[in-house]
Amino acid sequence: MLRAVQIYSVLLIIYVLMSWVPSTRETSIGRMLASICEPYLGFFRRFIPPIGMIDISPIVALIALNLISQGLVNVFRMF
């Protein structure tokens, strides 16, 4: 479970970094990552507006993902 969260976090980071080079999002890998990452990132983008030209929602999304995974790990350790 924790490994899957780590892999998803890396995919999110790659997807965010791809936004710095717009033409990479039109590639097949960019479209695949968009279909995986956008539903999760879209949730945070609805509540967190960009600050100027900077979108901080991916940072909040990664922090939330980390907190949720740590909470689940602690719950599983209780059993």
RAGIVEN-V800512 format. One record per backbone hydrogen bond with DSSP energy under -1.0 kcal/mol. CO is the residue of the C=O (numbers start at 1). NH is the residue of the N-H. Records with the same first field share a line. If there is no record, write none. Layout:
CO = NH / NH
This chain:
1 = 5
2 = 6
3 = 7
4 = 8
5 = 9
6 = 10
7 = 11
8 = 12
9 = 13
10 = 14
11 = 15
12 = 16
13 = 17
14 = 18
17 = 20
18 = 21
21 = 24
22 = 25
27 = 31
28 = 32
29 = 33
30 = 34
31 = 35
32 = 36
33 = 37
34 = 38
37 = 41
38 = 42
41 = 45
42 = 46
44 = 48
51 = 54
54 = 51
56 = 60
57 = 61
58 = 62
59 = 63
60 = 64
61 = 65
62 = 66
63 = 67
64 = 68
65 = 69
66 = 70
67 = 71
68 = 72
69 = 73
70 = 74
71 = 75
72 = 76
73 = 77
